[in-house]
Amino acid sequence: MEFKEIVKNAVFHKVGTNANSYLKTFKDKYTKTNSFFTSPSNNTNNKIYVYDENEKIIDAFKSHSTYDQFCLTLCAFGYIENVNGTYRIIKKELTNKEIIDNMFLKSSNKDISILRQSRIITFLFNLNIINKNNHEDFELKGKRSSGVELKNLIVETSSWEKQICMDIDLIIYCLEKIKTYDFIKKENDYAK
């Protein structure tokens, strides 16, 4: 089966900030803690303050949506998990193979699953399986739109996809997983 048939009509979600920024923030500010959370009562000046397990402020976000996107991205990669509103850090460092395995896991949170498959799609783009000449043939769908523009695939590619594409064993490993992966399609209720 051709990759186009496997991926056709898959839902692609663009992260507002490239995943690289979120991963760098995580490594710079969150690796000295085991968990983090926000407290609505302590959010002032339109900022969302993030606290570690000792209730010390470790970060601030401009909006809830940015904080949510940050957390969803880290969940998708497999660094954190949501435990009753507090995010527990699962791993502070992950190998590329561990991230690949995480990307192919389905989550009960559809947003995490869609972010994961979006990373898989940008991997295919970075590998040139999806490219400027054929991207319309894949009929990718936006989470809230009917299509995905080529520029979104370009800006969404993170350092992870680039690293995978430099290792032939990881490329083969990832491509084999794609052959049996059940992409979330726009026509599925799960994606709506």
N, CA and C atoms as a LAMMPS dump frame, in Angstrom:
ITEM: TIMESTEP
0
ITEM: NUMBER OF ATOMS
576
ITEM: BOX BOUNDS ff ff ff
-5.0000000000000000e+02 5.0000000000000000e+02
-5.0000000000000000e+02 5.0000000000000000e+02
-5.0000000000000000e+02 5.0000000000000000e+02
ITEM: ATOMS id mol type element x y z
1 1 1 N 0.847 -1.191 0
2 1 2 C 0 0 0
3 1 3 C 0.887 1.247 0
4 2 1 N 0.52 2.191 -0.781
5 2 2 C 1.253 3.438 -0.909
6 2 3 C 0.959 4.35 0.289
7 3 1 N 1.957 5.14 0.714
8 3 2 C 1.777 6.033 1.86
9 3 3 C 0.63 7.009 1.641
10 4 1 N 0.436 7.419 0.393
11 4 2 C -0.648 8.362 0.098
12 4 3 C -1.993 7.786 0.515
13 5 1 N -2.211 6.52 0.259
14 5 2 C -3.484 5.885 0.619
15 5 3 C -3.633 5.741 2.131
16 6 1 N -2.534 5.537 2.833
17 6 2 C -2.57 5.393 4.29
18 6 3 C -2.895 6.73 4.949
19 7 1 N -2.3 7.798 4.441
20 7 2 C -2.388 9.118 5.072
21 7 3 C -3.558 9.952 4.545
22 8 1 N -4.096 9.617 3.394
23 8 2 C -5.13 10.432 2.738
24 8 3 C -6.263 10.79 3.701
25 9 1 N -6.622 12.083 3.732
26 9 2 C -7.679 12.659 4.575
27 9 3 C -7.331 12.719 6.057
28 10 1 N -6.071 12.484 6.405
29 10 2 C -5.673 12.538 7.813
30 10 3 C -5.785 13.966 8.334
31 11 1 N -6.102 14.077 9.614
32 11 2 C -6.213 15.383 10.262
33 11 3 C -4.818 15.839 10.676
34 12 1 N -4.502 17.088 10.347
35 12 2 C -3.221 17.702 10.685
36 12 3 C -3.51 18.935 11.521
37 13 1 N -2.821 19.054 12.649
38 13 2 C -3.021 20.222 13.507
39 13 3 C -1.722 21.001 13.612
40 14 1 N -1.824 22.277 13.329
41 14 2 C -0.677 23.18 13.398
42 14 3 C -0.56 23.723 14.817
43 15 1 N 0.627 23.583 15.387
44 15 2 C 0.897 24.149 16.707
45 15 3 C 1.189 25.624 16.499
46 16 1 N 0.614 26.479 17.331
47 16 2 C 0.804 27.923 17.175
48 16 3 C 2.265 28.331 17.214
49 17 1 N 3.024 27.711 18.069
50 17 2 C 4.459 27.927 18.166
51 17 3 C 5.108 26.616 17.778
52 18 1 N 6.14 26.663 16.978
53 18 2 C 6.797 25.43 16.571
54 18 3 C 7.178 24.61 17.797
55 19 1 N 7.069 23.306 17.696
56 19 2 C 7.367 22.4 18.804
57 19 3 C 8.761 22.636 19.377
58 20 1 N 9.701 23.077 18.554
59 20 2 C 11.062 23.331 19.051
60 20 3 C 11.067 24.31 20.215
61 21 1 N 10.26 25.362 20.133
62 21 2 C 10.207 26.364 21.203
63 21 3 C 9.693 25.75 22.498
64 22 1 N 8.651 24.938 22.385
65 22 2 C 8.096 24.299 23.579
66 22 3 C 9.081 23.3 24.182
67 23 1 N 9.767 22.54 23.343
68 23 2 C 10.74 21.567 23.845
69 23 3 C 11.91 22.274 24.525
70 24 1 N 12.352 23.393 23.96
71 24 2 C 13.44 24.159 24.57
72 24 3 C 13.001 24.733 25.914
73 25 1 N 11.8 25.282 25.984
74 25 2 C 11.281 25.81 27.244
75 25 3 C 11.225 24.714 28.297
76 26 1 N 10.752 23.537 27.911
77 26 2 C 10.684 22.407 28.842
78 26 3 C 12.078 22.077 29.377
79 27 1 N 13.051 21.964 28.498
80 27 2 C 14.406 21.602 28.929
81 27 3 C 15.05 22.708 29.761
82 28 1 N 14.747 23.959 29.458
83 28 2 C 15.34 25.079 30.19
84 28 3 C 14.704 25.307 31.562
85 29 1 N 13.39 25.076 31.678
86 29 2 C 12.687 25.49 32.896
87 29 3 C 12.043 24.373 33.715
88 30 1 N 11.85 23.203 33.137
89 30 2 C 11.028 22.197 33.811
90 30 3 C 11.781 20.946 34.26
91 31 1 N 13.013 20.792 33.885
92 31 2 C 13.708 19.535 34.183
93 31 3 C 14.223 19.444 35.619
94 32 1 N 14.086 20.494 36.393
95 32 2 C 14.485 20.443 37.801
96 32 3 C 13.302 20.13 38.719
97 33 1 N 12.163 19.847 38.13
98 33 2 C 10.963 19.553 38.908
99 33 3 C 10.388 18.212 38.474
100 34 1 N 9.492 17.669 39.276
101 34 2 C 8.852 16.393 38.945
102 34 3 C 7.422 16.567 38.463
103 35 1 N 6.846 17.733 38.751
104 35 2 C 5.475 18.008 38.317
105 35 3 C 5.258 19.512 38.293
106 36 1 N 4.169 19.92 37.63
107 36 2 C 3.832 21.341 37.593
108 36 3 C 2.333 21.507 37.401
109 37 1 N 1.855 22.706 37.754
110 37 2 C 0.423 22.987 37.682
111 37 3 C 0.205 24.489 37.613
112 38 1 N -1.031 24.88 37.308
113 38 2 C -1.418 26.289 37.373
114 38 3 C -2.485 26.431 38.438
115 39 1 N -2.617 27.637 38.951
116 39 2 C -3.643 27.919 39.947
117 39 3 C -4.438 29.128 39.477
118 40 1 N -5.717 28.933 39.147
119 40 2 C -6.516 30.058 38.638
120 40 3 C -6.528 31.265 39.568
121 41 1 N -6.446 31.037 40.869
122 41 2 C -6.513 32.15 41.817
123 41 3 C -5.242 33.001 41.795
124 42 1 N -4.152 32.468 41.295
125 42 2 C -2.892 33.212 41.276
126 42 3 C -2.517 33.751 39.902
127 43 1 N -3.416 33.655 38.953
128 43 2 C -3.144 34.168 37.612
129 43 3 C -3.591 35.625 37.54
130 44 1 N -2.628 36.512 37.372
131 44 2 C -2.918 37.947 37.337
132 44 3 C -2.285 38.573 36.105
133 45 1 N -2.669 39.797 35.844
134 45 2 C -2.114 40.543 34.706
135 45 3 C -2.218 39.755 33.408
136 46 1 N -3.307 38.996 33.283
137 46 2 C -3.534 38.18 32.086
138 46 3 C -2.432 37.162 31.835
139 47 1 N -1.694 36.79 32.866
140 47 2 C -0.654 35.77 32.731
141 47 3 C -1.083 34.51 33.462
142 48 1 N -0.658 33.388 32.924
143 48 2 C -0.906 32.091 33.534
144 48 3 C 0.411 31.665 34.175
145 49 1 N 0.446 31.614 35.5
146 49 2 C 1.666 31.234 36.199
147 49 3 C 1.699 29.73 36.414
148 50 1 N 2.88 29.156 36.202
149 50 2 C 3.082 27.718 36.357
150 50 3 C 3.949 27.502 37.592
151 51 1 N 3.513 26.553 38.433
152 51 2 C 4.188 26.268 39.698
153 51 3 C 4.757 24.856 39.698
154 52 1 N 5.881 24.689 40.401
155 52 2 C 6.409 23.341 40.58
156 52 3 C 5.747 22.709 41.806
157 53 1 N 6.178 21.498 42.172
158 53 2 C 5.547 20.798 43.294
159 53 3 C 5.767 21.502 44.633
160 54 1 N 6.734 22.434 44.704
161 54 2 C 6.969 23.22 45.922
162 54 3 C 6.236 24.558 45.885
163 55 1 N 5.344 24.712 44.912
164 55 2 C 4.541 25.919 44.712
165 55 3 C 5.385 27.155 44.413
166 56 1 N 6.512 26.924 43.765
167 56 2 C 7.385 28.003 43.308
168 56 3 C 7.074 28.265 41.835
169 57 1 N 6.958 29.536 41.458
170 57 2 C 6.688 29.883 40.056
171 57 3 C 7.909 29.516 39.212
172 58 1 N 7.663 28.719 38.169
173 58 2 C 8.758 28.332 37.274
174 58 3 C 8.578 28.88 35.859
175 59 1 N 7.369 29.353 35.546
176 59 2 C 7.126 29.84 34.19
177 59 3 C 5.843 30.662 34.176
178 60 1 N 5.635 31.407 33.102
179 60 2 C 4.397 32.166 32.913
180 60 3 C 4.048 32.158 31.432
181 61 1 N 2.759 32.061 31.152
182 61 2 C 2.265 32.059 29.777
183 61 3 C 1.31 33.223 29.594
184 62 1 N 1.211 33.711 28.361
185 62 2 C 0.346 34.853 28.057
186 62 3 C -1.122 34.487 28.004
187 63 1 N -1.422 33.206 27.767
188 63 2 C -2.826 32.805 27.66
189 63 3 C -2.987 31.332 28.009
190 64 1 N -4.233 30.963 28.317
191 64 2 C -4.548 29.555 28.59
192 64 3 C -4.297 28.701 27.355
193 65 1 N -4.634 29.232 26.18
194 65 2 C -4.469 28.432 24.96
195 65 3 C -2.993 28.127 24.695
196 66 1 N -2.106 29.076 24.969
197 66 2 C -0.675 28.826 24.781
198 66 3 C -0.183 27.781 25.775
199 67 1 N -0.609 27.899 27.018
200 67 2 C -0.238 26.907 28.04
201 67 3 C -0.774 25.527 27.664
202 68 1 N -2.026 25.469 27.23
203 68 2 C -2.622 24.185 26.828
204 68 3 C -1.855 23.566 25.663
205 69 1 N -1.482 24.386 24.685
206 69 2 C -0.734 23.891 23.522
207 69 3 C 0.64 23.376 23.951
208 70 1 N 1.283 24.082 24.861
209 70 2 C 2.576 23.659 25.418
210 70 3 C 2.438 22.278 26.054
211 71 1 N 1.43 22.108 26.897
212 71 2 C 1.225 20.835 27.594
213 71 3 C 0.856 19.714 26.625
214 72 1 N -0.008 19.993 25.662
215 72 2 C -0.382 18.976 24.672
216 72 3 C 0.833 18.522 23.865
217 73 1 N 1.687 19.465 23.496
218 73 2 C 2.888 19.121 22.731
219 73 3 C 3.806 18.222 23.546
220 74 1 N 4.022 18.563 24.815
221 74 2 C 4.886 17.741 25.67
222 74 3 C 4.273 16.374 25.936
223 75 1 N 2.948 16.316 26.059
224 75 2 C 2.264 15.018 26.198
225 75 3 C 2.444 14.191 24.928
226 76 1 N 2.305 14.821 23.78
227 76 2 C 2.44 14.11 22.502
228 76 3 C 3.826 13.495 22.356
229 77 1 N 4.853 14.228 22.733
230 77 2 C 6.213 13.703 22.638
231 77 3 C 6.479 12.634 23.7
232 78 1 N 5.75 12.687 24.812
233 78 2 C 5.92 11.681 25.855
234 78 3 C 6.72 12.142 27.061
235 79 1 N 6.896 13.447 27.204
236 79 2 C 7.64 13.959 28.35
237 79 3 C 6.78 14.057 29.609
238 80 1 N 5.501 14.35 29.449
239 80 2 C 4.629 14.576 30.611
240 80 3 C 3.3 13.857 30.43
241 81 1 N 2.556 13.75 31.53
242 81 2 C 1.184 13.253 31.471
243 81 3 C 0.339 14.053 32.455
244 82 1 N -0.936 14.188 32.133
245 82 2 C -1.87 14.921 32.979
246 82 3 C -2.444 13.969 34.018
247 83 1 N -2.253 14.316 35.291
248 83 2 C -2.802 13.529 36.387
249 83 3 C -3.68 14.465 37.216
250 84 1 N -4.976 14.439 36.939
251 84 2 C -5.946 15.266 37.668
252 84 3 C -5.587 16.749 37.683
253 85 1 N -5.183 17.283 36.548
254 85 2 C -4.911 18.713 36.443
255 85 3 C -3.477 19.116 36.739
256 86 1 N -2.704 18.214 37.31
257 86 2 C -1.281 18.45 37.53
258 86 3 C -0.523 17.643 36.488
259 87 1 N 0.483 18.247 35.907
260 87 2 C 1.276 17.527 34.907
261 87 3 C 2.483 16.892 35.583
262 88 1 N 2.575 15.58 35.442
263 88 2 C 3.687 14.818 36.003
264 88 3 C 4.718 14.608 34.904
265 89 1 N 5.967 14.863 35.232
266 89 2 C 7.034 14.653 34.262
267 89 3 C 7.393 13.173 34.261
268 90 1 N 7.209 12.543 33.102
269 90 2 C 7.493 11.119 32.948
270 90 3 C 8.982 10.918 32.706
271 91 1 N 9.515 11.69 31.768
272 91 2 C 10.941 11.601 31.422
273 91 3 C 11.443 12.99 31.078
274 92 1 N 12.662 13.269 31.511
275 92 2 C 13.257 14.567 31.219
276 92 3 C 14.079 14.531 29.939
277 93 1 N 14.493 13.344 29.539
278 93 2 C 15.226 13.135 28.291
279 93 3 C 14.632 11.923 27.591
280 94 1 N 14.477 12 26.291
281 94 2 C 13.968 10.884 25.493
282 94 3 C 14.865 10.68 24.282
283 95 1 N 15.082 9.425 23.925
284 95 2 C 15.804 9.142 22.686
285 95 3 C 14.841 9.329 21.521
286 96 1 N 15.378 9.452 20.329
287 96 2 C 14.515 9.577 19.147
288 96 3 C 13.635 8.346 18.973
289 97 1 N 14.159 7.165 19.288
290 97 2 C 13.367 5.939 19.165
291 97 3 C 12.21 5.946 20.169
292 98 1 N 12.463 6.415 21.389
293 98 2 C 11.387 6.515 22.381
294 98 3 C 10.307 7.488 21.903
295 99 1 N 10.728 8.591 21.311
296 99 2 C 9.753 9.562 20.796
297 99 3 C 8.951 8.946 19.658
298 100 1 N 9.614 8.204 18.77
299 100 2 C 8.884 7.531 17.689
300 100 3 C 7.817 6.62 18.282
301 101 1 N 8.198 5.809 19.26
302 101 2 C 7.231 4.899 19.884
303 101 3 C 6.067 5.67 20.499
304 102 1 N 6.359 6.794 21.142
305 102 2 C 5.296 7.625 21.727
306 102 3 C 4.384 8.206 20.654
307 103 1 N 4.966 8.624 19.528
308 103 2 C 4.17 9.232 18.461
309 103 3 C 3.153 8.259 17.872
310 104 1 N 3.44 6.98 17.952
311 104 2 C 2.532 5.989 17.379
312 104 3 C 1.559 5.41 18.402
313 105 1 N 1.56 5.939 19.62
314 105 2 C 0.575 5.528 20.62
315 105 3 C -0.69 6.353 20.45
316 106 1 N -1.825 5.726 20.579
317 106 2 C -3.092 6.466 20.591
318 106 3 C -3.354 6.908 22.028
319 107 1 N -3.904 8.071 22.17
320 107 2 C -4.238 8.617 23.482
321 107 3 C -5.747 8.718 23.612
322 108 1 N -6.238 8.656 24.84
323 108 2 C -7.67 8.879 25.054
324 108 3 C -8.021 10.346 24.797
325 109 1 N -7.017 11.212 24.786
326 109 2 C -7.2 12.63 24.465
327 109 3 C -6.988 12.794 22.958
328 110 1 N -8.068 13.063 22.228
329 110 2 C -7.969 13.145 20.762
330 110 3 C -7 14.226 20.306
331 111 1 N -6.864 15.307 21.071
332 111 2 C -5.942 16.374 20.681
333 111 3 C -4.492 15.895 20.704
334 112 1 N -4.154 15.062 21.684
335 112 2 C -2.8 14.507 21.749
336 112 3 C -2.572 13.574 20.567
337 113 1 N -3.548 12.723 20.267
338 113 2 C -3.411 11.798 19.13
339 113 3 C -3.255 12.555 17.814
340 114 1 N -4.001 13.638 17.646
341 114 2 C -3.895 14.434 16.415
342 114 3 C -2.539 15.139 16.339
343 115 1 N -2.047 15.649 17.466
344 115 2 C -0.712 16.263 17.458
345 115 3 C 0.356 15.231 17.115
346 116 1 N 0.199 14.023 17.646
347 116 2 C 1.167 12.962 17.333
348 116 3 C 1.151 12.635 15.849
349 117 1 N -0.024 12.458 15.289
350 117 2 C -0.051 12.118 13.865
351 117 3 C 0.411 13.294 13.013
352 118 1 N 0.26 14.509 13.49
353 118 2 C 0.779 15.674 12.765
354 118 3 C 2.302 15.626 12.695
355 119 1 N 2.941 15.151 13.764
356 119 2 C 4.396 14.979 13.762
357 119 3 C 4.789 13.9 12.75
358 120 1 N 3.997 12.839 12.659
359 120 2 C 4.266 11.771 11.691
360 120 3 C 4.158 12.331 10.27
361 121 1 N 3.155 13.179 10.044
362 121 2 C 2.967 13.789 8.72
363 121 3 C 4.137 14.714 8.386
364 122 1 N 4.609 15.51 9.361
365 122 2 C 5.752 16.385 9.073
366 122 3 C 7.031 15.567 8.877
367 123 1 N 7.107 14.386 9.496
368 123 2 C 8.225 13.472 9.211
369 123 3 C 8.193 13.072 7.735
370 124 1 N 7.013 12.68 7.241
371 124 2 C 6.876 12.307 5.824
372 124 3 C 7.211 13.486 4.912
373 125 1 N 6.848 14.688 5.344
374 125 2 C 7.185 15.886 4.574
375 125 3 C 8.697 16.097 4.561
376 126 1 N 9.32 15.979 5.711
377 126 2 C 10.765 16.182 5.798
378 126 3 C 11.532 15.115 5.013
379 127 1 N 10.939 13.939 4.892
380 127 2 C 11.541 12.847 4.12
381 127 3 C 11.255 12.994 2.625
382 128 1 N 10.449 13.988 2.269
383 128 2 C 10.076 14.306 0.885
384 128 3 C 9.094 13.296 0.282
385 129 1 N 8.45 12.501 1.112
386 129 2 C 7.373 11.631 0.632
387 129 3 C 6.149 12.495 0.344
388 130 1 N 5.914 13.469 1.221
389 130 2 C 4.938 14.534 0.953
390 130 3 C 5.779 15.745 0.568
391 131 1 N 5.468 16.358 -0.566
392 131 2 C 6.268 17.499 -1.008
393 131 3 C 5.391 18.509 -1.752
394 132 1 N 6.027 19.58 -2.238
395 132 2 C 5.255 20.65 -2.887
396 132 3 C 4.537 20.173 -4.139
397 133 1 N 5.034 19.128 -4.772
398 133 2 C 4.411 18.63 -5.997
399 133 3 C 3.228 17.698 -5.749
400 134 1 N 3.167 17.083 -4.572
401 134 2 C 2.116 16.083 -4.355
402 134 3 C 1.288 16.284 -3.089
403 135 1 N 1.573 17.331 -2.298
404 135 2 C 0.889 17.451 -1.006
405 135 3 C -0.635 17.524 -1.143
406 136 1 N -1.139 18.071 -2.225
407 136 2 C -2.594 18.134 -2.414
408 136 3 C -3.194 16.751 -2.655
409 137 1 N -2.406 15.83 -3.201
410 137 2 C -2.889 14.463 -3.432
411 137 3 C -3.185 13.729 -2.121
412 138 1 N -2.528 14.137 -1.035
413 138 2 C -2.741 13.497 0.262
414 138 3 C -4.045 13.957 0.919
415 139 1 N -4.601 15.074 0.425
416 139 2 C -5.87 15.619 0.911
417 139 3 C -5.901 15.74 2.435
418 140 1 N -4.807 16.261 3.007
419 140 2 C -4.744 16.465 4.449
420 140 3 C -5.798 17.47 4.869
421 141 1 N -6.359 17.267 6.041
422 141 2 C -7.415 18.135 6.551
423 141 3 C -6.935 18.833 7.814
424 142 1 N -7.258 20.11 7.927
425 142 2 C -6.971 20.825 9.155
426 142 3 C -7.953 20.408 10.23
427 143 1 N -7.565 20.599 11.473
428 143 2 C -8.45 20.233 12.577
429 143 3 C -9.77 20.994 12.489
430 144 1 N -9.682 22.266 12.066
431 144 2 C -10.887 23.08 11.935
432 144 3 C -11.06 23.626 10.52
433 145 1 N -10.353 23.035 9.565
434 145 2 C -10.459 23.517 8.185
435 145 3 C -10.461 22.334 7.229
436 146 1 N -10.758 22.632 5.989
437 146 2 C -10.873 21.554 5.006
438 146 3 C -9.544 21.18 4.365
439 147 1 N -8.505 21.967 4.57
440 147 2 C -7.233 21.662 3.933
441 147 3 C -6.046 22.133 4.741
442 148 1 N -4.863 21.718 4.308
443 148 2 C -3.612 22.096 4.962
444 148 3 C -2.705 22.714 3.908
445 149 1 N -2.226 23.907 4.185
446 149 2 C -1.341 24.585 3.245
447 149 3 C 0.087 24.069 3.393
448 150 1 N 0.81 24.074 2.302
449 150 2 C 2.194 23.614 2.289
450 150 3 C 3.037 24.37 3.315
451 151 1 N 2.809 25.662 3.453
452 151 2 C 3.612 26.462 4.39
453 151 3 C 3.453 25.964 5.823
454 152 1 N 2.279 25.387 6.161
455 152 2 C 2.09 24.85 7.505
456 152 3 C 2.959 23.623 7.74
457 153 1 N 3.128 22.81 6.721
458 153 2 C 4.008 21.647 6.85
459 153 3 C 5.455 22.094 7.025
460 154 1 N 5.821 23.161 6.35
461 154 2 C 7.195 23.672 6.435
462 154 3 C 7.479 24.207 7.833
463 155 1 N 6.616 25.076 8.349
464 155 2 C 6.889 25.696 9.653
465 155 3 C 6.704 24.733 10.817
466 156 1 N 5.946 23.675 10.635
467 156 2 C 5.705 22.734 11.727
468 156 3 C 6.806 21.703 11.906
469 157 1 N 7.695 21.567 10.944
470 157 2 C 8.757 20.573 11.064
471 157 3 C 9.687 20.962 12.205
472 158 1 N 9.838 20.055 13.166
473 158 2 C 10.695 20.316 14.324
474 158 3 C 12.042 19.629 14.146
475 159 1 N 12.926 19.859 15.086
476 159 2 C 14.251 19.23 15.015
477 159 3 C 14.14 17.712 15.115
478 160 1 N 13.091 17.209 15.76
479 160 2 C 12.912 15.761 15.886
480 160 3 C 12.803 15.105 14.512
481 161 1 N 11.946 15.621 13.645
482 161 2 C 11.788 15.049 12.31
483 161 3 C 13.105 15.105 11.532
484 162 1 N 13.826 16.204 11.673
485 162 2 C 15.099 16.353 10.966
486 162 3 C 16.12 15.333 11.463
487 163 1 N 16.145 15.096 12.774
488 163 2 C 17.075 14.108 13.332
489 163 3 C 16.735 12.699 12.86
490 164 1 N 15.45 12.37 12.831
491 164 2 C 15.022 11.043 12.382
492 164 3 C 15.461 10.825 10.936
493 165 1 N 15.327 11.852 10.115
494 165 2 C 15.641 11.732 8.686
495 165 3 C 17.138 11.628 8.408
496 166 1 N 17.968 11.741 9.429
497 166 2 C 19.411 11.589 9.248
498 166 3 C 19.894 10.198 9.669
499 167 1 N 18.988 9.344 10.101
500 167 2 C 19.355 8.01 10.58
501 167 3 C 18.539 6.97 9.815
502 168 1 N 19.189 6.228 8.942
503 168 2 C 18.474 5.288 8.07
504 168 3 C 17.709 4.234 8.87
505 169 1 N 18.264 3.78 9.986
506 169 2 C 17.561 2.78 10.798
507 169 3 C 16.27 3.351 11.384
508 170 1 N 16.324 4.603 11.842
509 170 2 C 15.12 5.24 12.389
510 170 3 C 14.107 5.536 11.287
511 171 1 N 14.584 5.895 10.11
512 171 2 C 13.672 6.119 8.976
513 171 3 C 12.903 4.839 8.68
514 172 1 N 13.62 3.741 8.562
515 172 2 C 12.982 2.452 8.262
516 172 3 C 12.02 2.062 9.376
517 173 1 N 12.447 2.237 10.623
518 173 2 C 11.609 1.911 11.782
519 173 3 C 10.297 2.7 11.742
520 174 1 N 10.417 3.988 11.475
521 174 2 C 9.243 4.868 11.432
522 174 3 C 8.34 4.524 10.246
523 175 1 N 8.911 4.302 9.083
524 175 2 C 8.112 3.968 7.898
525 175 3 C 7.364 2.648 8.081
526 176 1 N 7.982 1.68 8.731
527 176 2 C 7.304 0.403 9.002
528 176 3 C 6.109 0.619 9.925
529 177 1 N 6.254 1.487 10.909
530 177 2 C 5.145 1.783 11.827
531 177 3 C 4.002 2.497 11.091
532 178 1 N 4.351 3.377 10.165
533 178 2 C 3.327 4.106 9.406
534 178 3 C 2.462 3.143 8.6
535 179 1 N 3.061 2.087 8.078
536 179 2 C 2.323 1.135 7.239
537 179 3 C 1.152 0.484 7.97
538 180 1 N 1.227 0.397 9.288
539 180 2 C 0.149 -0.242 10.054
540 180 3 C -0.588 0.742 10.962
541 181 1 N -0.267 2.023 10.845
542 181 2 C -0.871 3.029 11.72
543 181 3 C -2.251 3.429 11.206
544 182 1 N -3.188 3.575 12.107
545 182 2 C -4.553 3.974 11.767
546 182 3 C -4.689 5.484 11.984
547 183 1 N -4.491 6.249 10.921
548 183 2 C -4.575 7.704 11.02
549 183 3 C -6.003 8.144 11.321
550 184 1 N -6.134 9.198 12.115
551 184 2 C -7.433 9.797 12.394
552 184 3 C -7.816 10.593 11.156
553 185 1 N -8.919 10.224 10.541
554 185 2 C -9.357 10.867 9.303
555 185 3 C -10.447 11.884 9.611
556 186 1 N -10.601 12.841 8.739
557 186 2 C -11.58 13.91 8.959
558 186 3 C -12.997 13.374 9.013
559 187 1 N -13.289 12.32 8.27
560 187 2 C -14.651 11.814 8.256
561 187 3 C -15.004 11.033 9.523
562 188 1 N -13.99 10.696 10.34
563 188 2 C -14.262 9.995 11.594
564 188 3 C -14.833 10.96 12.626
565 189 1 N -15.768 10.51 13.425
566 189 2 C -16.307 11.341 14.503
567 189 3 C -15.213 11.721 15.49
568 190 1 N -14.209 10.864 15.626
569 190 2 C -13.119 11.078 16.574
570 190 3 C -12.392 12.385 16.297
571 191 1 N -12.325 12.783 15.045
572 191 2 C -11.562 13.972 14.661
573 191 3 C -12.372 15.253 14.745
574 192 1 N -13.659 15.171 14.952
575 192 2 C -14.494 16.376 14.924
576 192 3 C -14.523 17.075 16.259
